[in-house]
Each structure stands twice: as C-alpha cells, then as structure tokens.
Amino acid sequence: MDSLYLFELILALLVMGHLLYERRPTQTLIIWLLVVWLLPGVGALLYLLFGSRKVFARRLKPLLAFASREPVPLKGATQQAVHDVLVADGVPPAMRGNRIDCVFSPGESRAWLFDAIEQAEHSIYLETYIFEPDATGRALLKRLTDKARNGVQVKLLIDTFGSLNAWLRRGVFAELQAAGGQVAFFQPLSSLFRSRINLRNHRKIYLFDQRTLISGGINLAAEYLDPEHEGAWVDLTYRMQGPAVHAFLETFAQDWHYTTGQIIAFDHLETAPVDEQVVQAVPSGPDIPEDSLREALLQGLYRAKHQVDIVTPYFIPDEPVLEAVLLARKRGVHVRLLTPQQTDHLIFDLGRAPHMRQLVEAGAEVLCYQPAMLHAKALIIDRALTMIGSANLDYRSLLINYEMVTFSYHRPMLDALRDELDRLAAESVPYEPPPGRVAHVRENLARIVTPIL
C-alpha cells in the first residue's frame, strides 16, 4: 500500500474518531464524516483548520471567569427561565441600574463612537471582528493616535480572519503604536494550526474609561460607520452605561490577555447605577462551558406565547432552533423575520432560502428589507426580553464563534425597539419563495453546505 495513502487513511480515521467524540448536530456530523472519508487527506486538513469546536479551543483559551454577583430576581416566568439557563452555563447574572440607547443609522453610530473616543480620559479598549484600513478606519486611527499621544491607554484587538486586509497591511498601525497605542490580532495566521482560525472572534466590544460601552453589529469599516459610503448598511448599535458594562470589561480583559499575555488592571467593584434597566451581558463561544446563547434562545422560544421578532441578515439556524421557531407558530405565536432583500454573500442568500421558505409555509411573516443591507441582529420574545449584540441567528454564531450579546429584561426598551422594527418592516416586502423544482434542489444543496462554512 502506498505510504502516503496509508498516512492519509490513518489521519482520516483519527479525525473521524474525534468527530464522533465531539457533540455535533447530526447533519454537520454526517457532512464532515463524508468529506473526511471521501477525501482523506484534504478532508482531514480542512477539518483540522475549520471544523474543530470547543474541545480543541479550550486547550488554548481558558474559560471566561467573572466576579461573583448577586442575581436580580426577575418578574416574568420566561425572563427567569432564560436568565437561569444562562447563569447555569457560566454567564454572569442580570444586573439592575443600567441604561441602554439604540440607533440604526451609520451616521449616528459614527457620531457615538467618535464622540466617545474624544471624551475618553483614561482608556479606550476596542475589540472587533473587522477593521478595514479605508477612509473610516484611517480616521478612527488618527483619533486613537491623538488620544494615545495625550496619555490615554489605547488597546485595539482585531480578529485576524475577519480583518485579513488589515493583518496584511499592518503598517497602517505604525503611527498609533509609535504613540503608545497597542494593536493585537486574535488568532494570528502566523500560527495557523495552533490558532484554530475556524474559531473567529466576532465580538464587538468598544469600551471607554471602563464605564461606557458601545456594541451591536457594527464593525470598524465604512459600510458600518459612513453614511456617505455607497451602499452603507443599516445596523443596530447600542450604548450602555451601568453595572453590566463590567462583564464586557472582564471579557475584553481576558480576550486581551489570551492574545497578548498582558493583564489589564481594573477594579472588581461594580459601576454605580445610572438607570433602572435590568440587563444581562452574555458572552458565548469556546470560552463558555456550554452553548449558552443557543440554549437561552431555545428556552425563550419554547416559552413564547404571543409574538417573536427576529432580525438577522443570515437566517441559517440549526435544526433545534428552527424547530423551536416553527413550534411557536403552531402554538399560534406571531413570528416575524426581518432580513435584507440581499446579503453581502451569495452563499448565505442560498443557505437561508430553505429556512425562510419553511417559515412562510408555516404562516410566519417573513419580510425583506429593501433600502439597504440590513446587518442588525435582534430577537424579541413577547414583552419579556430582547437580545441585541453581535450574534446572527445562524449556525456559526450560535455554536462556533466568540460572540457577545446583551439580554434586556426592561419592557420600555423592548417596546421602543419593537417600534423601530415596525419602521423597518414598513420599508420591507414579503418574501416569496422562488417556484419550481430547480429552486428546491438549489436550496437543499446550499442547506447541506452552509453548516460547515
């Protein structure tokens, strides 16, 4: 037997053994087993680079640890049930005394971000999936450089995979670094196999003086922050102050330590209350013991009684989440999905189509936003809770990526957000599944591939 073939066969068997050891959705497990068996060498290499989940990751990045906090009792049964699942999964409990404001325009998001940089007196910590060295990125770097020269501590943590262009053009950060600012790349490509580039840091944590947080779906690039940019996107950005900000700070500090080995000093005393909103900061990903975000969504969806609003550009859930949404429809729950007419990736347009078709056939309201690419991510269940942040309702966000979202249990905020969604819905059109057998075949082929992207 050819020695290379024998090596590939042994490698394939080892990888298949690891696949069977890990907990995975059946569909994804079968796809990876077929890929590795039919293409032993190439399939095993692809799996080692892109297929590993939490088992490999935990050997590298420790689980997140948070200061102990007294849980806040919640009024509603759905709220308490979702909250308790998150806490059991290692997520900090909800905290009272916060304030959250939301905007949907790139101009307002830019103004918030640049004003926060200008007003920062001690520290600026930015963690993002995409940093693009375009006009917006350069304008941001100039402001960060000026603050660093004035003695403000500036730390910029960027995901390598999402910001490959910036990683290849690292010279754009030279002036900031010369001024005393620090730039680090999460999962650098210089250590390809050790880094597990499949495990991408999709978190958006923008912290100022360890007290003010800006987060949501926005990355640091023109399409998110420049209203004059051709084809600027519509996204949900939120600004938060209050005790819950501290969990974002703890998360950033541990992500920074993992990447650089440096420890960020901060006080574990909670931030003083600024308002009455009850908020729970929710990290998810390989550094949380369980699939916290997915389990919380399942708990909330199973308890929904009246209305579920979903906003996501990439509606590609795994089977349990999709079934929970469909079961909600069967119980008479009004389900509304808001998604862009067309996303920025054809493969995701194809991948989401069969799921959108199932929702329409189940009687859900599926609306396609027309004016621009809708990149916002939000979920509202009844008048009980809302989720906003970096996570899409897709397989990667729910089960693979490092994500960070906020659950709010504050009814006035929920009602205000639903009003904004009504405004977006008014600019949308109902989704009509394409007719014909060819469309069905195309959708089902894409459905096979999308879980392993």
Secondary structure, DSSP 8 states (H G I E B T S, - for coil): --HHHHHHHHHHHHHHHHHHHS---HHHHHHHHHHHHHSHHHHHHHIIIII--HHHHTTTS-------------SSHHHHHHHHHHHHTT----EEEEEEEEE--HHHHHHHHHHHHHH-SSEEEEEES-B--SHHHHHHHHHHHHHHHTT-EEEEEEETTTTHHHHHTGGGGHHHHHTT-EEEEES-GGGHHHHTTTS-B---EEEETTTEEEEES--BSHHHH-TTSTT--B--EEEEESTTHHHHHHHHHHHHHHHH--------S-----S-EEEEEEEESTTSSS-HHHHHHHHHHHH--SEEEEE-S--B--HHHHHHHHHHHHTT-EEEEEEESS-S-HHHHHHHHHHHHHHHHTT-EEEEE-SS-B---EEEETTTEEEEES--SBHHHHHTSBEEEEEE--HHHHHHHHHHHHHHHHTEEE-----SHHHHHHHHHHHHHGGG-
